[in-house]
């Protein structure tokens, strides 16, 4: 009986030790968990509070996961807060979620610039959603500048002296007079064709070609000087902004000057060339005449020598006739 009591006491002591060890383990795990929560709160508490107060809801686990995914959590949260405060975050067309912002960030996109572009487009009443703005940004275009150019049109020089080194375009009317023209082209971004659309270099080249063609079709340069707006209207009617990232608002002739009379100079050059050609042809004819004269003189000399030879044969023939007696017999 005594041994049985001792065994029960030993089991009770072992059980108590096991419960105590388990309690220490649980306490340690709880302590570690609390420590992790404290560290997470210290690192992300302020950011999470800002998001919560701005209704840009994000979980603490998402903030911790951003660190492991090497995503700048401040950039994502501040961008989402900006979208929510501007009233575009709740728009179902945009569907701006933390996961989508992270995906665009990991694709090397500029998240704050995309959100700013969406806000600017929303304020201007433009039709731009998050998917298109993100696509424009990933295509290498400045989406914020594109939206600003759509709201505030951009003026570009034609030609652009920074790229071509020329300040004016040179065109010649049908009467041969050169006109030097400088134009201002006002454009705004066409968001529907921004991806894959031609750049402003193409617009400048097309406008320059249209101006030169319009001046070249004018009968007289004075008609162009009297009505420079005819050039603008003719160029605008050609639809030069097709398949480009811009829409041409207006084309204004900033300056137009009269250059050289290219036609007169060309006619003078042609007359001089014709004169030289006529002189050359006359010289050829003179040389041919001289050669012909020399040839005829040679023939005259040849004929004279033949006459002399014939005259020399007459005495010989008479002597031969005398010797043969033919000349005497004929006399009788």
Residue frames as qw, qx, qy, qz and C-alpha x, y, z in Angstrom:
[[0.000, 0.886, 0.465, 0.000, 0.00, 0.00, 0.00],
 [0.313, -0.785, 0.121, 0.521, 2.83, 2.29, 0.82],
 [0.406, -0.124, 0.609, 0.670, 4.49, 1.53, -2.58],
 [0.226, 0.636, 0.663, 0.326, 1.28, 2.33, -4.39],
 [0.124, -0.940, -0.234, 0.215, 1.06, 5.72, -2.70],
 [0.398, -0.570, 0.358, 0.624, 4.65, 6.45, -3.59],
 [0.384, 0.205, 0.685, 0.585, 3.97, 5.63, -7.27],
 [0.093, 0.836, 0.522, 0.139, 0.97, 7.95, -7.32],
 [0.276, -0.869, 0.001, 0.411, 3.03, 10.73, -5.78],
 [0.439, -0.290, 0.527, 0.667, 5.77, 10.27, -8.37],
 [0.293, 0.490, 0.681, 0.459, 3.26, 10.41, -11.24],
 [0.060, -0.929, -0.355, 0.087, 1.74, 13.57, -9.80],
 [0.360, -0.707, 0.224, 0.566, 5.19, 15.20, -9.58],
 [0.404, -0.006, 0.651, 0.642, 6.01, 14.23, -13.21],
 [0.179, 0.712, 0.625, 0.264, 2.66, 15.53, -14.40],
 [0.176, -0.927, -0.154, 0.294, 3.22, 18.81, -12.59],
 [0.400, -0.485, 0.426, 0.650, 6.67, 19.12, -14.14],
 [0.351, 0.297, 0.707, 0.538, 5.23, 18.41, -17.62],
 [0.048, 0.871, 0.485, 0.069, 2.49, 20.99, -17.17],
 [0.298, -0.834, 0.059, 0.461, 5.03, 23.53, -15.93],
 [0.417, -0.226, 0.570, 0.671, 7.34, 22.86, -18.94],
 [0.253, 0.550, 0.686, 0.403, 4.41, 23.14, -21.33],
 [0.098, -0.928, -0.314, 0.177, 3.45, 26.40, -19.67],
 [0.358, -0.631, 0.290, 0.624, 6.98, 27.73, -20.18],
 [0.364, 0.111, 0.689, 0.617, 6.85, 26.74, -23.88],
 [0.107, 0.763, 0.602, 0.210, 3.45, 28.35, -24.37],
 [0.230, -0.895, -0.110, 0.367, 4.59, 31.46, -22.53],
 [0.408, -0.388, 0.456, 0.689, 7.70, 31.60, -24.71],
 [0.281, 0.376, 0.701, 0.537, 5.66, 31.28, -27.90],
 [0.037, -0.888, -0.459, -0.002, 3.22, 33.91, -26.69],
 [0.348, -0.758, 0.095, 0.544, 6.15, 36.16, -25.82],
 [0.380, -0.103, 0.588, 0.707, 7.69, 35.71, -29.26],
 [0.163, 0.622, 0.675, 0.362, 4.32, 36.38, -30.90],
 [0.168, -0.922, -0.279, 0.211, 3.83, 39.50, -28.79],
 [0.411, -0.549, 0.302, 0.662, 7.37, 40.61, -29.62],
 [0.330, 0.210, 0.662, 0.640, 6.67, 40.16, -33.35],
 [0.023, 0.815, 0.554, 0.166, 3.46, 42.14, -33.00],
 [0.308, -0.842, -0.065, 0.437, 5.28, 44.90, -31.11],
 [0.399, -0.297, 0.475, 0.726, 8.01, 45.07, -33.77],
 [0.227, 0.456, 0.693, 0.510, 5.41, 45.10, -36.58],
 [0.102, -0.898, -0.423, 0.058, 3.46, 47.84, -34.81],
 [0.366, -0.711, 0.134, 0.585, 6.63, 49.86, -34.32],
 [0.344, -0.128, 0.598, 0.713, 7.61, 49.46, -37.98],
 [0.011, -0.316, -0.695, -0.646, 4.24, 49.69, -39.69],
 [0.083, -0.592, -0.695, 0.399, 1.89, 51.12, -37.04],
 [0.042, 0.562, 0.026, -0.826, 2.09, 54.70, -38.25],
 [0.140, 0.157, -0.671, -0.711, 1.71, 53.67, -41.89],
 [0.135, -0.355, -0.918, -0.112, -1.20, 51.35, -41.11],
 [0.030, -0.612, -0.527, 0.589, -2.90, 54.07, -39.06],
 [0.107, 0.430, -0.242, -0.863, -2.57, 56.57, -41.90],
 [0.188, -0.038, -0.824, -0.533, -4.07, 54.06, -44.33],
 [0.130, -0.466, -0.859, 0.167, -6.90, 53.19, -41.95],
 [0.011, 0.613, 0.333, -0.716, -7.77, 56.82, -41.25],
 [0.187, 0.411, -0.388, -0.804, -7.75, 57.56, -45.01],
 [0.814, 0.256, 0.323, -0.410, -9.99, 54.57, -45.77],
 [0.558, 0.559, -0.590, -0.164, -7.19, 53.02, -47.81],
 [0.848, -0.376, 0.294, -0.230, -7.61, 49.73, -46.02],
 [0.611, 0.475, -0.626, 0.090, -4.57, 47.48, -45.87],
 [0.887, -0.441, -0.132, -0.033, -3.79, 44.65, -43.47],
 [0.370, -0.795, 0.478, 0.056, -0.70, 44.43, -41.29],
 [0.801, -0.060, 0.557, 0.214, 0.18, 41.15, -42.96],
 [0.621, 0.718, 0.215, 0.227, 0.19, 42.88, -46.34],
 [0.008, -0.956, 0.280, -0.090, 2.63, 45.48, -45.02],
 [0.606, -0.515, 0.597, 0.107, 4.91, 42.74, -43.67],
 [0.805, 0.282, 0.485, 0.192, 4.62, 40.83, -46.95],
 [0.414, 0.906, -0.026, 0.085, 5.68, 43.92, -48.93],
 [0.270, -0.811, 0.516, 0.057, 8.97, 43.91, -47.05],
 [0.680, -0.169, 0.696, 0.160, 9.66, 40.32, -48.01],
 [0.661, 0.577, 0.444, 0.181, 8.58, 41.01, -51.61],
 [0.455, -0.187, 0.162, 0.855, 10.99, 43.99, -51.72],
 [0.061, 0.713, 0.482, 0.506, 8.20, 46.45, -52.36],
 [0.129, 0.132, -0.297, 0.937, 8.39, 49.98, -50.97],
 [0.134, -0.569, -0.800, 0.135, 5.37, 49.95, -48.70],
 [0.050, -0.575, -0.220, 0.787, 5.37, 53.72, -48.22],
 [0.098, 0.185, -0.517, -0.830, 5.13, 54.28, -51.99],
 [0.201, -0.308, -0.874, -0.318, 2.23, 51.85, -52.28],
 [0.182, -0.604, -0.685, 0.363, 0.30, 53.12, -49.26],
 [0.038, -0.512, -0.054, 0.857, 0.80, 56.81, -50.00],
 [0.130, 0.043, -0.638, -0.757, -0.29, 56.23, -53.61],
 [0.227, -0.440, -0.857, -0.143, -3.40, 54.39, -52.45],
 [0.150, -0.604, -0.478, 0.620, -4.16, 57.12, -49.90],
 [0.020, 0.329, -0.250, -0.911, -3.80, 59.73, -52.63],
 [0.196, -0.163, -0.779, -0.574, -6.21, 57.80, -54.85],
 [0.236, -0.546, -0.791, 0.141, -8.79, 57.36, -52.10],
 [0.120, -0.568, -0.283, 0.764, -8.64, 61.00, -51.05],
 [0.092, 0.237, -0.413, -0.875, -9.07, 62.09, -54.69],
 [0.666, 0.268, 0.343, -0.606, -12.15, 59.90, -55.06],
 [0.623, 0.453, -0.513, -0.379, -10.82, 57.59, -57.76],
 [0.043, -0.321, 0.931, -0.168, -9.89, 54.64, -55.58],
 [0.482, 0.197, 0.739, -0.427, -13.46, 53.47, -55.16],
 [0.574, 0.484, -0.234, -0.618, -14.26, 53.78, -58.87],
 [0.870, 0.010, 0.490, -0.056, -14.99, 50.24, -60.16],
 [0.715, 0.692, -0.091, 0.051, -13.37, 51.10, -63.52],
 [0.155, 0.774, -0.563, 0.244, -10.04, 51.67, -61.78],
 [0.945, -0.273, -0.175, -0.038, -10.27, 49.01, -59.06],
 [0.267, 0.686, -0.523, 0.429, -7.17, 50.35, -57.34],
 [0.886, -0.452, -0.086, -0.051, -6.20, 47.63, -54.89],
 [0.411, -0.760, 0.489, 0.117, -2.98, 47.09, -52.97],
 [0.778, -0.019, 0.580, 0.243, -2.21, 43.98, -55.01],
 [0.598, 0.711, 0.278, 0.245, -2.55, 45.84, -58.33],
 [0.012, -0.970, 0.234, -0.060, -0.34, 48.67, -57.12],
 [0.612, -0.523, 0.571, 0.159, 2.25, 46.15, -56.00],
 [0.786, 0.292, 0.487, 0.247, 2.11, 44.37, -59.35],
 [0.419, 0.880, 0.061, 0.216, 2.73, 47.64, -61.21],
 [0.285, -0.873, 0.395, 0.000, 5.59, 48.51, -58.85],
 [0.728, -0.273, 0.598, 0.195, 7.23, 45.10, -59.38],
 [0.698, 0.529, 0.391, 0.281, 6.94, 45.64, -63.16],
 [0.459, -0.135, 0.085, 0.874, 9.20, 48.71, -62.73],
 [0.035, 0.729, 0.469, 0.497, 6.29, 51.08, -63.12],
 [0.111, 0.166, -0.304, 0.932, 6.05, 54.54, -61.55],
 [0.193, -0.544, -0.812, 0.084, 3.08, 54.06, -59.22],
 [0.085, -0.611, -0.334, 0.713, 2.83, 57.65, -57.85],
 [0.056, 0.275, -0.390, -0.877, 2.97, 59.14, -61.37],
 [0.164, -0.279, -0.855, -0.405, 0.20, 56.81, -62.57],
 [0.176, -0.632, -0.686, 0.315, -2.02, 57.82, -59.66],
 [0.068, -0.534, -0.044, 0.841, -1.27, 61.52, -60.24],
 [0.087, 0.050, -0.634, -0.767, -2.15, 61.09, -63.90],
 [0.184, -0.463, -0.854, -0.150, -5.45, 59.42, -62.99],
 [0.147, -0.649, -0.471, 0.579, -6.26, 62.25, -60.58],
 [0.010, -0.394, 0.235, 0.888, -5.46, 64.91, -63.19],
 [0.142, -0.133, -0.781, -0.594, -7.56, 63.09, -65.80],
 [0.184, -0.559, -0.796, 0.140, -10.42, 62.72, -63.32],
 [0.091, -0.610, -0.250, 0.747, -10.33, 66.44, -62.52],
 [0.093, 0.333, -0.419, -0.839, -10.31, 67.31, -66.23],
 [0.731, 0.315, 0.300, -0.526, -13.18, 64.94, -67.03],
 [0.401, 0.506, -0.684, -0.338, -11.05, 62.73, -69.26],
 [0.966, -0.047, -0.006, -0.253, -11.69, 59.04, -69.87],
 [0.401, 0.538, -0.707, 0.223, -8.62, 57.32, -68.40],
 [0.882, -0.424, -0.045, -0.200, -8.62, 54.20, -66.24],
 [0.535, -0.675, 0.502, 0.075, -5.88, 52.52, -64.24],
 [0.847, 0.095, 0.469, 0.234, -5.20, 49.76, -66.80],
 [0.567, 0.747, 0.139, 0.319, -4.59, 52.22, -69.66],
 [0.119, -0.943, 0.275, -0.145, -2.53, 54.56, -67.48],
 [0.703, -0.476, 0.515, 0.120, -0.38, 51.65, -66.28],
 [0.811, 0.339, 0.380, 0.288, 0.06, 50.41, -69.86],
 [0.332, 0.906, -0.031, 0.262, 1.16, 53.88, -71.00],
 [0.374, -0.833, 0.404, -0.061, 3.62, 54.09, -68.11],
 [0.788, -0.228, 0.542, 0.182, 5.09, 50.64, -68.82],
 [0.719, 0.595, 0.262, 0.247, 5.40, 51.55, -72.52],
 [0.595, -0.068, 0.024, 0.800, 7.97, 54.17, -71.55],
 [0.041, 0.645, 0.279, 0.710, 5.75, 57.22, -72.01],
 [0.076, -0.029, -0.500, 0.862, 5.34, 59.92, -69.37],
 [0.122, -0.568, -0.792, -0.189, 1.69, 59.37, -68.57],
 [0.188, -0.721, -0.391, 0.541, 1.43, 62.44, -66.31],
 [0.097, -0.400, 0.301, 0.860, 2.94, 64.70, -68.97],
 [0.006, -0.237, -0.802, -0.548, 0.57, 63.15, -71.53],
 [0.136, -0.708, -0.685, 0.106, -2.45, 64.03, -69.38],
 [0.181, -0.671, -0.112, 0.710, -1.15, 67.55, -68.80],
 [0.084, -0.177, 0.543, 0.816, -0.60, 68.01, -72.54],
 [0.041, -0.474, -0.822, -0.312, -4.18, 66.88, -73.12],
 [0.174, -0.799, -0.487, 0.307, -5.44, 69.54, -70.71],
 [0.041, -0.871, 0.146, 0.467, -2.94, 72.25, -71.66],
 [0.829, 0.534, 0.097, 0.136, -1.97, 71.93, -75.35],
 [0.621, -0.465, 0.296, 0.557, 1.70, 71.99, -76.19],
 [0.440, 0.876, -0.081, -0.180, 3.30, 74.31, -78.76],
 [0.760, -0.206, 0.417, 0.453, 6.17, 72.92, -80.85],
 [0.115, 0.731, -0.316, -0.593, 8.31, 74.66, -83.44],
 [0.795, 0.331, 0.473, 0.186, 8.39, 73.59, -87.07],
 [0.807, 0.127, -0.547, 0.183, 11.18, 73.08, -87.81],
 [0.702, -0.707, -0.040, 0.078, 12.66, 72.32, -84.40],
 [0.311, 0.833, -0.413, 0.198, 16.06, 74.09, -84.25],
 [0.525, -0.585, 0.592, -0.179, 17.20, 71.83, -81.39],
 [0.824, 0.021, 0.565, 0.027, 16.96, 68.73, -83.55],
 [0.724, 0.576, 0.289, 0.246, 17.42, 69.87, -87.15],
 [0.499, -0.313, 0.108, 0.801, 19.63, 72.91, -86.58],
 [0.115, 0.355, 0.458, 0.807, 17.40, 74.95, -88.92],
 [0.081, 0.326, 0.464, -0.820, 15.18, 77.85, -87.94],
 [0.523, 0.450, 0.013, -0.724, 13.06, 78.08, -91.12],
 [0.691, 0.257, 0.665, 0.120, 11.61, 75.91, -93.85],
 [0.028, 0.445, -0.438, -0.781, 12.55, 76.74, -97.45],
 [0.535, 0.460, 0.709, -0.012, 9.84, 76.38, -100.11],
 [0.093, -0.212, 0.444, 0.865, 9.61, 77.64, -103.70],
 [0.545, 0.529, 0.371, -0.534, 6.42, 78.87, -105.40],
 [0.743, 0.430, 0.473, 0.196, 5.68, 78.16, -109.04],
 [0.339, 0.935, -0.030, 0.104, 7.11, 81.53, -110.11],
 [0.761, 0.309, -0.317, 0.474, 10.48, 80.45, -108.71],
 [0.089, -0.699, 0.320, -0.634, 10.62, 82.75, -105.65],
 [0.531, -0.069, -0.770, 0.348, 11.84, 81.16, -102.41],
 [0.472, -0.677, -0.011, -0.565, 9.89, 81.64, -99.17],
 [0.358, 0.163, -0.782, 0.483, 11.35, 80.96, -95.74],
 [0.607, -0.506, -0.258, -0.556, 8.67, 79.93, -93.25],
 [0.144, 0.134, -0.824, 0.532, 8.61, 79.26, -89.52],
 [0.584, -0.395, -0.438, -0.558, 5.46, 77.72, -88.02],
 [0.248, -0.250, 0.708, -0.613, 4.04, 77.02, -84.56],
 [0.563, -0.156, -0.731, -0.353, 2.12, 73.76, -84.18],
 [0.441, -0.315, 0.492, -0.682, -0.24, 73.44, -81.21],
 [0.600, -0.010, -0.776, -0.197, -0.90, 69.82, -80.25],
 [0.582, -0.412, 0.452, -0.535, -2.52, 67.91, -77.44],
 [0.110, -0.243, 0.964, -0.008, -2.07, 64.30, -76.47],
 [0.753, -0.001, -0.341, -0.563, -4.40, 61.72, -77.97],
 [0.461, -0.395, 0.728, -0.319, -4.60, 59.20, -75.13],
 [0.899, 0.210, 0.266, -0.278, -6.43, 56.68, -77.31],
 [0.829, 0.521, -0.126, 0.158, -3.41, 56.45, -79.64],
 [0.217, -0.865, 0.445, -0.086, -0.62, 57.19, -77.18],
 [0.665, -0.298, 0.677, 0.103, 0.47, 53.55, -77.12],
 [0.641, 0.223, 0.633, 0.373, 1.97, 52.78, -80.51],
 [0.321, 0.918, 0.235, -0.008, 1.36, 56.27, -81.89],
 [0.633, 0.422, -0.042, 0.647, 4.08, 58.25, -83.64],
 [0.442, -0.515, -0.278, 0.680, 5.98, 60.88, -81.67],
 [0.117, 0.896, 0.143, -0.404, 6.12, 64.64, -82.18],
 [0.261, -0.435, 0.589, 0.630, 9.06, 64.24, -84.58],
 [0.277, 0.327, 0.826, 0.366, 6.65, 62.65, -87.05],
 [0.109, 0.856, 0.471, -0.182, 4.17, 65.50, -86.58],
 [0.130, -0.776, 0.215, 0.579, 6.89, 68.09, -87.25],
 [0.281, -0.169, 0.748, 0.576, 8.04, 66.24, -90.37],
 [0.235, 0.545, 0.779, 0.203, 4.49, 65.93, -91.74],
 [0.037, 0.902, 0.279, -0.328, 3.67, 69.58, -91.06],
 [0.205, -0.618, 0.422, 0.631, 6.91, 70.69, -92.74],
 [0.279, 0.098, 0.822, 0.487, 6.11, 68.55, -95.77],
 [0.166, 0.729, 0.664, -0.004, 2.58, 69.98, -95.92],
 [0.051, -0.862, -0.033, 0.504, 3.83, 73.57, -95.76],
 [0.220, -0.404, 0.615, 0.640, 6.36, 73.01, -98.53],
 [0.244, 0.333, 0.847, 0.336, 3.74, 71.30, -100.70],
 [0.103, 0.832, 0.503, -0.211, 1.21, 74.09, -100.12],
 [0.068, -0.789, 0.200, 0.577, 3.70, 76.82, -101.06],
 [0.276, -0.214, 0.758, 0.551, 4.94, 74.84, -104.04],
 [0.249, 0.508, 0.798, 0.209, 1.41, 74.63, -105.44],
 [0.064, 0.831, 0.252, -0.491, 0.92, 78.42, -105.27],
 [0.620, 0.669, 0.249, 0.324, 1.13, 80.21, -108.63],
 [0.256, 0.724, -0.173, 0.617, 2.81, 83.28, -107.16],
 [0.483, -0.123, -0.610, 0.615, 4.64, 83.87, -103.89],
 [0.138, -0.204, 0.118, -0.962, 2.63, 87.10, -103.43],
 [0.669, -0.342, -0.425, -0.505, -0.53, 85.03, -102.98],
 [0.719, -0.246, -0.573, 0.307, 1.11, 83.26, -100.08],
 [0.281, 0.030, -0.333, 0.900, 2.33, 86.51, -98.53],
 [0.343, -0.300, -0.143, -0.878, -1.14, 88.03, -98.81],
 [0.812, -0.311, -0.036, -0.493, -2.92, 85.07, -97.16],
 [0.126, 0.435, -0.866, 0.213, -0.60, 82.97, -94.98],
 [0.597, -0.064, 0.601, -0.528, -3.63, 81.34, -93.35],
 [0.819, 0.354, -0.242, -0.381, -4.23, 79.48, -96.63],
 [0.399, 0.416, -0.803, 0.151, -1.17, 77.40, -95.77],
 [0.258, -0.170, 0.766, -0.564, -2.53, 76.53, -92.32],
 [0.747, 0.195, 0.239, -0.589, -5.94, 75.56, -93.69],
 [0.739, 0.434, -0.460, -0.234, -4.44, 73.45, -96.46],
 [0.252, 0.367, -0.850, 0.282, -2.12, 71.65, -94.06],
 [0.424, -0.074, 0.657, -0.619, -4.84, 71.02, -91.48],
 [0.794, 0.268, -0.012, -0.546, -7.10, 69.55, -94.15],
 [0.548, 0.430, -0.711, -0.098, -4.52, 66.85, -94.88],
 [0.893, -0.389, -0.040, -0.225, -5.10, 65.06, -91.56],
 [0.452, 0.598, -0.595, 0.289, -1.43, 64.97, -90.62],
 [0.343, -0.467, 0.642, -0.502, -2.08, 63.74, -87.08],
 [0.929, 0.011, -0.173, -0.328, -3.32, 60.32, -88.20],
 [0.937, -0.033, -0.285, 0.197, -1.70, 57.41, -86.34],
 [0.325, 0.453, -0.438, 0.705, 0.23, 59.74, -84.07],
 [0.408, -0.389, -0.693, 0.449, 0.10, 60.23, -80.32],
 [0.047, -0.340, -0.198, 0.918, -1.09, 63.82, -80.78],
 [0.274, 0.741, 0.604, 0.099, -4.04, 65.75, -82.10],
 [0.315, 0.124, 0.128, 0.932, -3.17, 68.92, -84.03],
 [0.016, 0.716, 0.527, -0.457, -5.17, 71.83, -82.63],
 [0.326, 0.929, 0.071, -0.162, -3.82, 74.56, -84.91],
 [0.715, 0.060, 0.217, 0.661, -0.96, 75.44, -87.24],
 [0.021, 0.970, 0.125, -0.205, 0.09, 79.08, -87.17],
 [0.674, 0.483, -0.010, 0.560, 2.62, 80.74, -89.47],
 [0.494, -0.726, -0.157, 0.453, 4.89, 82.60, -87.07],
 [0.105, -0.730, 0.315, 0.597, 7.19, 84.14, -89.67],
 [0.751, 0.446, 0.432, 0.225, 7.52, 84.22, -93.45],
 [0.129, -0.748, 0.296, 0.580, 10.31, 85.91, -95.44],
 [0.757, 0.647, -0.023, -0.092, 11.15, 86.19, -99.12],
 [0.702, -0.401, 0.427, 0.406, 14.37, 84.50, -100.11],
 [0.165, -0.361, 0.590, 0.703, 16.16, 84.23, -103.42],
 [0.705, 0.470, -0.038, -0.530, 14.54, 84.21, -106.85],
 [0.585, -0.232, 0.758, 0.171, 15.53, 80.65, -107.54],
 [0.680, 0.557, 0.477, 0.017, 13.58, 80.53, -110.81],
 [0.318, 0.934, -0.142, -0.076, 15.38, 83.55, -112.27],
 [0.278, -0.684, 0.662, 0.131, 18.72, 82.18, -111.21],
 [0.675, 0.047, 0.729, 0.098, 17.92, 78.82, -112.73],
 [0.606, 0.744, 0.282, -0.006, 16.77, 80.47, -115.96],
 [0.094, 0.917, -0.373, -0.109, 19.97, 82.54, -116.07],
 [0.468, -0.433, 0.760, 0.125, 22.04, 79.43, -115.47],
 [0.707, 0.346, 0.615, 0.046, 20.08, 77.63, -118.19],
 [0.454, 0.887, 0.027, -0.074, 20.59, 80.51, -120.63],
 [0.111, -0.794, 0.584, 0.129, 24.30, 80.52, -119.91],
 [0.605, -0.138, 0.779, 0.090, 24.42, 76.78, -120.39],
 [0.669, 0.616, 0.417, -0.010, 22.52, 77.11, -123.69],
 [0.240, 0.931, -0.244, -0.127, 24.99, 79.82, -124.81],
 [0.317, -0.580, 0.738, 0.137, 27.95, 77.62, -124.01],
 [0.683, 0.179, 0.707, 0.038, 26.29, 74.77, -125.84],
 [0.559, 0.804, 0.187, -0.071, 25.61, 76.95, -128.92],
 [0.036, 0.868, -0.475, -0.143, 29.20, 78.19, -128.89],
 [0.508, -0.317, 0.794, 0.110, 30.46, 74.66, -128.69],
 [0.687, 0.449, 0.571, 0.015, 28.22, 73.58, -131.55],
 [0.388, 0.913, -0.062, -0.110, 29.37, 76.59, -133.64],
 [0.201, -0.718, 0.648, 0.152, 32.98, 75.74, -132.91],
 [0.643, 0.005, 0.760, 0.092, 32.31, 72.19, -134.05],
 [0.619, 0.702, 0.353, -0.013, 30.73, 73.44, -137.26],
 [0.147, 0.927, -0.311, -0.147, 33.63, 75.86, -137.84],
 [0.403, -0.486, 0.759, 0.156, 36.13, 73.07, -137.31],
 [0.680, 0.300, 0.666, 0.061, 34.16, 70.88, -139.73],
 [0.472, 0.871, 0.101, -0.094, 34.11, 73.71, -142.30],
 [0.063, -0.823, 0.539, 0.170, 37.86, 74.21, -141.98],
 [0.547, -0.199, 0.804, 0.124, 38.43, 70.51, -142.37],
 [0.652, 0.572, 0.498, -0.016, 36.13, 70.46, -145.39],
 [0.279, 0.931, -0.167, -0.163, 38.01, 73.42, -146.89],
 [0.256, -0.627, 0.714, 0.179, 41.33, 71.68, -146.41],
 [0.647, 0.126, 0.750, 0.056, 39.87, 68.56, -147.96],
 [0.570, 0.772, 0.273, -0.073, 38.66, 70.50, -151.00],
 [0.075, 0.886, -0.419, -0.184, 42.04, 72.18, -151.40],
 [0.462, -0.345, 0.802, 0.154, 43.69, 68.79, -151.36],
 [0.659, 0.427, 0.618, 0.023, 41.30, 67.59, -154.05],
 [0.380, 0.912, -0.024, -0.153, 42.05, 70.71, -156.20],
 [0.139, -0.729, 0.642, 0.191, 45.75, 70.07, -155.87],
 [0.591, -0.033, 0.801, 0.090, 45.19, 66.45, -156.78],
 [0.615, 0.671, 0.410, -0.056, 43.17, 67.40, -159.86],
 [0.193, 0.922, -0.278, -0.190, 45.82, 69.91, -160.92],
 [0.343, -0.501, 0.771, 0.192, 48.49, 67.27, -160.64],
 [0.650, 0.287, 0.702, 0.045, 46.38, 65.01, -162.80],
 [0.469, 0.865, 0.121, -0.132, 46.02, 67.80, -165.42],
 [0.047, -0.816, 0.539, 0.205, 49.77, 68.34, -165.40],
 [0.521, -0.181, 0.822, 0.141, 50.31, 64.63, -165.86],
 [0.630, 0.567, 0.530, -0.021, 47.82, 64.61, -168.72],
 [0.299, 0.930, -0.128, -0.170, 49.46, 67.62, -170.37],
 [0.256, -0.636, 0.697, 0.209, 52.83, 65.90, -170.06],
 [0.632, 0.104, 0.762, 0.091, 51.48, 62.87, -171.92],
 [0.554, 0.777, 0.182, -0.238, 50.45, 64.97, -174.99],
 [0.196, 0.790, -0.534, -0.230, 54.03, 65.60, -176.30],
 [0.377, -0.282, 0.881, 0.048, 54.85, 61.98, -175.70],
 [0.643, 0.429, 0.618, -0.145, 51.83, 60.92, -177.71],
 [0.466, 0.846, -0.083, -0.246, 52.75, 63.31, -180.55],
 [0.043, -0.662, 0.728, 0.176, 56.34, 62.04, -180.60],
 [0.520, -0.005, 0.854, -0.028, 55.11, 58.51, -180.70],
 [0.627, 0.647, 0.375, -0.218, 52.82, 59.40, -183.59],
 [0.290, 0.837, -0.392, -0.249, 55.70, 60.98, -185.52],
 [0.232, -0.442, 0.860, 0.105, 57.84, 57.94, -185.01],
 [0.543, 0.223, 0.806, -0.079, 55.07, 55.67, -186.14],
 [0.090, 0.033, 0.597, 0.797, 54.37, 57.81, -189.18],
 [0.044, 0.629, 0.776, -0.036, 50.76, 58.21, -188.21],
 [0.029, -0.753, -0.197, 0.627, 50.96, 61.94, -187.87],
 [0.053, -0.373, 0.536, 0.755, 52.56, 62.37, -191.40],
 [0.060, 0.251, 0.897, 0.360, 50.09, 60.05, -193.10],
 [0.038, 0.722, 0.627, -0.290, 47.23, 61.95, -191.66],
 [0.021, -0.652, 0.095, 0.752, 48.72, 65.17, -193.13],
 [0.027, -0.121, 0.736, 0.665, 48.79, 63.74, -196.69]]
